[in-house]
Amino acid sequence: MMQFGGAWLIGTGLLAWLLRNATDPEVQQGMALGLLVLYSISGGVALLGQLSGVLNELGWIVVGVNAFLVLGYSYAPLSRHDVLEVKPRAHQG
């Protein structure tokens, strides 16, 4: 099972890394919404596992990290977009 978890983490990290310089607001909002849903589900599963006793005390770290990410990705869509406007970086060659 952990191989699936590792593949999921690598895929999510690669997706976020490849889209890090996206300037299209629709891409940014879609990515933030997708990650919000992903970490909400992951946090819910981790919380259920923790409350049912499947995980040990260190499982609360996983629950906390997912909660932190859910709060962060929840804040982004609710914030003002003119304040958080991403400006493309000039490439130095």
Backbone as CSV, one residue per row, in Angstrom:
resi,resn,N_x,N_y,N_z,CA_x,CA_y,CA_z,C_x,C_y,C_z
1,MET,0.812,-1.199,0.000,0.000,0.000,0.000,0.852,1.257,0.000
2,MET,1.976,1.192,0.680,2.809,2.389,0.777,3.400,2.782,-0.578
3,GLN,3.549,1.821,-1.497,4.040,2.152,-2.828,3.048,3.068,-3.534
4,PHE,1.752,2.827,-3.318,0.739,3.704,-3.905,0.821,5.099,-3.297
5,GLY,1.026,5.156,-2.000,1.170,6.455,-1.337,2.382,7.210,-1.835
6,GLY,3.485,6.503,-2.033,4.685,7.139,-2.558,4.488,7.635,-3.982
7,ALA,3.838,6.836,-4.800,3.555,7.258,-6.178,2.632,8.469,-6.199
8,TRP,1.665,8.488,-5.299,0.741,9.623,-5.196,1.492,10.894,-4.809
9,LEU,2.388,10.789,-3.846,3.160,11.959,-3.422,4.088,12.456,-4.518
10,ILE,4.746,11.540,-5.214,5.624,11.943,-6.306,4.826,12.604,-7.422
11,GLY,3.687,12.030,-7.775,2.850,12.603,-8.830,2.316,13.977,-8.474
12,THR,1.849,14.138,-7.250,1.334,15.433,-6.804,2.441,16.473,-6.766
13,GLY,3.601,16.090,-6.249,4.727,17.016,-6.202,5.198,17.409,-7.586
14,LEU,5.247,16.449,-8.501,5.661,16.731,-9.872,4.664,17.655,-10.562
15,LEU,3.388,17.414,-10.368,2.361,18.270,-10.954,2.473,19.702,-10.438
16,ALA,2.622,19.856,-9.136,2.760,21.196,-8.560,4.046,21.873,-9.048
17,TRP,5.125,21.106,-9.156,6.401,21.668,-9.607,6.313,22.145,-11.060
18,LEU,5.692,21.350,-11.916,5.600,21.710,-13.318,4.675,22.902,-13.564
19,LEU,3.700,23.108,-12.697,2.756,24.217,-12.865,3.087,25.419,-11.986
20,ARG,4.254,25.430,-11.363,4.595,26.492,-10.407,4.691,27.864,-11.057
21,ASN,5.032,27.948,-12.336,5.177,29.240,-13.006,3.981,29.593,-13.877
22,ALA,2.882,28.889,-13.726,1.687,29.156,-14.533,1.155,30.549,-14.208
23,THR,0.869,31.319,-15.237,0.368,32.677,-15.032,-1.117,32.804,-15.320
24,ASP,-1.706,31.797,-15.923,-3.134,31.826,-16.225,-3.925,31.635,-14.932
25,PRO,-4.803,32.605,-14.592,-5.565,32.489,-13.338,-6.430,31.232,-13.264
26,GLU,-6.958,30.777,-14.400,-7.779,29.578,-14.386,-6.949,28.346,-14.019
27,VAL,-5.718,28.284,-14.485,-4.827,27.168,-14.138,-4.500,27.228,-12.652
28,GLN,-4.202,28.422,-12.150,-3.875,28.581,-10.735,-5.050,28.182,-9.853
29,GLN,-6.242,28.651,-10.202,-7.426,28.337,-9.405,-7.768,26.856,-9.486
30,GLY,-7.639,26.267,-10.671,-7.907,24.843,-10.829,-6.932,23.994,-10.031
31,MET,-5.679,24.390,-10.043,-4.668,23.649,-9.278,-4.942,23.769,-7.779
32,ALA,-5.251,24.987,-7.322,-5.539,25.187,-5.896,-6.774,24.400,-5.473
33,LEU,-7.804,24.388,-6.302,-9.014,23.640,-5.977,-8.744,22.138,-5.967
34,GLY,-7.983,21.662,-6.952,-7.646,20.242,-6.994,-6.852,19.806,-5.768
35,LEU,-5.875,20.630,-5.365,-5.083,20.298,-4.183,-5.917,20.405,-2.912
36,LEU,-6.868,21.338,-2.879,-7.769,21.454,-1.731,-8.593,20.180,-1.575
37,VAL,-9.156,19.692,-2.666,-9.945,18.463,-2.621,-9.056,17.277,-2.228
38,LEU,-7.879,17.204,-2.826,-6.955,16.112,-2.544,-6.591,16.051,-1.069
39,TYR,-6.201,17.185,-0.494,-5.779,17.182,0.906,-6.971,17.094,1.865
40,SER,-8.153,17.508,1.430,-9.340,17.322,2.266,-9.663,15.837,2.408
41,ILE,-9.642,15.130,1.291,-9.904,13.687,1.332,-8.809,12.966,2.108
42,SER,-7.557,13.319,1.833,-6.433,12.690,2.531,-6.507,12.956,4.032
43,GLY,-6.846,14.177,4.408,-6.971,14.511,5.830,-8.115,13.769,6.492
44,GLY,-9.225,13.629,5.771,-10.357,12.881,6.309,-10.018,11.419,6.537
45,VAL,-9.328,10.816,5.579,-8.916,9.419,5.721,-7.923,9.279,6.880
46,ALA,-6.976,10.216,6.977,-6.003,10.160,8.077,-6.693,10.336,9.431
47,LEU,-7.670,11.229,9.495,-8.395,11.447,10.748,-9.192,10.212,11.137
48,LEU,-9.862,9.598,10.164,-10.602,8.358,10.449,-9.661,7.255,10.920
49,GLY,-8.510,7.140,10.274,-7.535,6.144,10.689,-7.014,6.407,12.088
50,GLN,-6.809,7.677,12.404,-6.309,8.028,13.735,-7.356,7.754,14.809
51,LEU,-8.597,8.131,14.544,-9.657,7.947,15.540,-10.038,6.478,15.713
52,SER,-9.852,5.674,14.672,-10.192,4.253,14.789,-9.055,3.430,15.392
53,GLY,-7.906,4.039,15.604,-6.802,3.338,16.232,-5.874,2.618,15.275
54,VAL,-6.063,2.814,13.978,-5.196,2.174,12.991,-3.789,2.764,13.050
55,LEU,-3.702,4.051,13.292,-2.411,4.743,13.366,-2.011,4.936,14.826
56,ASN,-0.721,5.077,15.061,-0.272,5.347,16.420,-0.293,6.861,16.682
57,GLU,0.338,7.295,17.743,0.294,8.709,18.123,0.912,9.617,17.066
58,LEU,1.855,9.106,16.295,2.482,9.915,15.251,1.531,10.205,14.089
59,GLY,0.426,9.489,14.043,-0.576,9.749,13.011,-1.169,11.140,13.110
60,TRP,-1.114,11.737,14.306,-1.631,13.105,14.453,-0.796,14.097,13.654
61,ILE,0.462,13.769,13.393,1.290,14.638,12.557,0.724,14.681,11.141
62,VAL,0.337,13.536,10.622,-0.249,13.467,9.280,-1.559,14.242,9.236
63,VAL,-2.378,14.086,10.266,-3.643,14.822,10.338,-3.369,16.326,10.384
64,GLY,-2.392,16.740,11.175,-2.056,18.158,11.300,-1.514,18.752,10.013
65,VAL,-0.652,18.026,9.320,-0.100,18.527,8.053,-1.210,18.681,7.021
66,ASN,-2.098,17.689,6.946,-3.213,17.794,6.003,-4.135,18.955,6.364
67,ALA,-4.396,19.161,7.648,-5.243,20.284,8.067,-4.594,21.611,7.698
68,PHE,-3.290,21.720,7.892,-2.562,22.937,7.528,-2.674,23.213,6.028
69,LEU,-2.505,22.169,5.211,-2.601,22.337,3.764,-4.026,22.676,3.328
70,VAL,-5.019,22.075,3.966,-6.415,22.398,3.639,-6.700,23.862,3.964
71,LEU,-6.229,24.322,5.110,-6.434,25.737,5.457,-5.745,26.649,4.461
72,GLY,-4.542,26.308,4.066,-3.816,27.131,3.100,-4.497,27.182,1.746
73,TYR,-4.921,26.027,1.244,-5.587,25.999,-0.053,-7.022,26.508,0.022
74,SER,-7.613,26.570,1.208,-8.934,27.192,1.366,-8.803,28.705,1.357
75,TYR,-7.702,29.205,1.886,-7.489,30.648,1.950,-7.283,31.244,0.554
76,ALA,-6.561,30.538,-0.295,-6.215,31.069,-1.609,-7.440,31.447,-2.453
77,PRO,-8.450,30.585,-2.609,-9.600,30.976,-3.436,-10.445,32.084,-2.809
78,LEU,-10.394,32.218,-1.483,-11.216,33.226,-0.830,-10.542,34.593,-0.773
79,SER,-9.265,34.653,-1.047,-8.532,35.911,-0.954,-8.751,36.733,-2.216
80,ARG,-8.375,37.990,-2.123,-8.511,38.884,-3.274,-7.437,38.547,-4.293
81,HIS,-7.846,38.376,-5.557,-6.899,37.963,-6.585,-5.998,39.100,-7.028
82,ASP,-6.431,40.355,-6.861,-5.551,41.441,-7.280,-4.368,41.586,-6.335
83,VAL,-4.520,41.157,-5.092,-3.417,41.208,-4.143,-2.430,40.085,-4.418
84,LEU,-2.947,38.914,-4.802,-2.108,37.748,-5.002,-1.745,37.522,-6.462
85,GLU,-1.826,38.557,-7.277,-1.550,38.400,-8.696,-0.105,37.950,-8.900
86,VAL,0.047,36.914,-9.663,1.376,36.372,-9.922,1.941,37.039,-11.155
87,LYS,3.135,37.559,-11.008,3.810,38.182,-12.152,4.886,37.225,-12.635
88,PRO,4.948,36.997,-13.944,5.964,36.076,-14.443,7.363,36.605,-14.181
89,ARG,8.253,35.692,-13.857,9.636,36.079,-13.616,10.364,36.235,-14.941
90,ALA,11.260,37.187,-14.988,12.093,37.362,-16.182,13.177,36.282,-16.165
91,HIS,13.302,35.597,-17.271,14.318,34.547,-17.367,15.666,35.178,-17.655
92,GLN,16.647,34.777,-16.896,18.000,35.266,-17.125,18.749,34.240,-17.955
93,GLY,19.319,34.691,-19.014,19.947,33.723,-19.899,21.357,33.933,-20.123
